[in-house]
Every structure is written in C-alpha cells, then in structure tokens.
Amino acid sequence: MKRTLFALALLVAAPAAQADIIVLQTDGTVATQQAVSNVQKITFADGSVNVALTDGTTQTTAISATRKIYFSDDETGIREIFGNTVATNGRGTLRVIDAAGRTVLERALSADANDVSLDALPNGVYILNLNGKSTKILKK
C-alpha cells in the first residue's frame, strides 16, 4: 500500500509542463523515459519498478539496478547530480552553501546547460541554490 501511495504521489507532484518521468539505472543509463501524460501508474513490486503506460504496456526495471526516479523538468533548474557533478538547466548563479550557512562555491552560469564539479568540496551536507530555488544534497 505504501509503495502505491508513493507512486501516486510521484504522479500528482509532477510538473504541469511537458515533463518526462525518467528511471535512471545505477550504471548511469536511462531505463525508462516517458512523458508524464503517457504514464498511467508507477508501482514497486517483487523487487521491480513497474511503469505502466496508457497504451497498456509496462516497462520494468529491477529496484536494485535503479539509482533514481525523477522528472525532467526540475523546478530548481538542477537537472541531475551524478557523482560529484551538478548538471543544471538555465542561466543564473549557482551557490553551494554548507551546513554552517557559508557559501562555499558560487558559479555564474552563462549557458543553458552547465556542469559544475563539486570535487574540491569536502564530504558533507550542502544546499544548492540556483536562481532562488534550492535543493539539499549529501556529498560522500
């Protein structure tokens, strides 16, 4: 029951724009990428993530091989965090703030797509802020 409610929450929380639901595998490859309008439901059963589509088909990926499930249109402008790299959509200023509230990295983003390395930062909890919208990450 909890898994079905979580899947329902994912679909209800989906951005209204033409977003995709993406299932990313642990090796970095995309297992599933479908427009939200094509997804009927997402369930978690028998060790698998099951994406049921409106055309009646289902795309299945092992939970153990799933790194994350996310929407392509992330309202923060932060497209993906993979390893120690932050991939962003859009222009503006990316600020990385540590747990003490200090800005430890600030980068002006001048292109529509940017990759910013966090390699120089020590492990810890950080807040990524891009154009006034924030998300929390754990670097380890």
C-alpha positions in Angstrom: 0.0 0.0 0.0 2.8 2.5 0.9 4.5 1.8 -2.4 1.4 2.5 -4.4 0.8 5.7 -2.4 4.4 6.8 -3.1 3.9 6.1 -6.9 0.6 8.1 -6.8 2.5 11.0 -5.0 5.1 11.0 -7.8 2.5 11.4 -10.4 0.5 14.0 -8.5 3.6 16.0 -7.8 4.6 16.0 -11.5 5.2 19.4 -13.1 2.4 20.6 -15.3 4.7 21.2 -18.2 5.7 18.6 -20.8 7.9 16.8 -18.3 9.2 13.3 -18.6 9.5 10.6 -15.9 12.9 9.2 -16.0 14.1 5.9 -14.4 17.9 6.1 -14.1 19.9 2.9 -13.5 22.9 2.6 -11.2 25.3 2.5 -14.2 24.0 5.9 -15.4 21.9 4.6 -18.3 18.2 5.5 -18.7 16.0 2.5 -18.3 12.7 4.4 -18.9 11.9 7.9 -20.2 8.2 8.6 -20.8 6.1 11.8 -21.0 4.1 12.1 -17.8 0.9 12.1 -19.9 1.8 8.6 -21.1 2.2 7.2 -17.6 -0.8 5.6 -16.0 0.9 4.5 -12.8 4.2 3.5 -11.2 4.3 0.5 -8.8 7.0 -1.2 -6.8 6.5 -5.0 -6.5 8.6 -8.2 -6.5 11.9 -6.2 -6.5 10.9 -4.2 -9.6 9.9 -0.7 -10.6 7.0 -1.0 -12.9 6.0 1.9 -15.1 2.5 1.2 -16.6 1.8 3.2 -19.7 -1.5 4.4 -21.1 -1.1 2.2 -24.2 -1.3 -0.9 -21.9 2.4 -1.8 -21.9 4.6 -1.8 -18.8 8.3 -1.0 -18.6 10.1 -2.9 -15.7 13.4 -2.3 -14.1 15.0 -4.1 -11.1 14.9 -1.9 -7.9 18.5 -3.0 -7.2 19.5 -1.5 -10.6 17.6 1.7 -10.1 19.5 4.8 -9.0 16.7 7.3 -9.0 13.3 8.2 -10.5 12.8 11.9 -11.3 11.1 14.4 -13.6 13.0 16.0 -16.4 11.6 19.5 -15.6 13.0 20.0 -12.2 11.7 23.4 -10.9 15.1 24.1 -9.2 16.9 24.2 -12.5 19.2 21.5 -11.3 18.9 18.7 -13.8 20.9 16.0 -12.2 23.5 15.3 -9.6 25.8 12.5 -10.7 28.9 11.7 -8.6 30.4 15.0 -7.8 29.0 16.9 -10.7 25.9 19.1 -10.7 24.2 19.4 -14.1 22.0 22.5 -14.5 19.4 23.9 -16.9 19.4 27.6 -17.5 21.4 30.7 -16.7 22.0 32.4 -13.4 24.1 32.0 -10.3 24.6 28.6 -8.6 25.5 28.8 -4.9 26.7 25.9 -2.9 26.0 26.5 0.8 27.5 24.3 3.6 25.7 23.1 6.8 27.0 26.2 8.7 25.3 28.5 6.2 28.5 29.7 4.4 28.6 30.0 0.6 31.5 27.6 -0.3 31.1 27.8 -4.1 29.5 30.4 -6.3 29.4 30.0 -10.1 27.9 32.2 -12.7 26.1 30.1 -15.3 26.1 31.7 -18.8 24.9 28.8 -20.9 21.6 26.9 -21.0 23.3 23.7 -19.8 26.2 23.6 -17.4 28.2 21.0 -15.4 29.7 22.2 -12.2 32.2 20.0 -10.3 32.0 19.6 -6.5 35.2 17.7 -6.3 37.0 20.4 -4.3 34.4 20.3 -1.5 34.8 18.0 1.5 32.1 15.4 2.2 29.0 16.8 3.9 25.5 18.2 3.6 25.1 21.2 1.1 22.3 23.3 -0.2 22.4 24.0 -3.9 20.7 27.3 -4.8 20.0 28.3 -8.4 18.0 31.5 -9.1 16.3 31.5 -5.7 15.3 27.8 -5.7 17.1 25.3 -3.6 17.7 21.6 -3.0 19.7 19.7 -0.4 22.4 17.1 -1.2 24.7 14.9 0.7 28.2 14.6 -0.8 30.1 11.5 0.3 
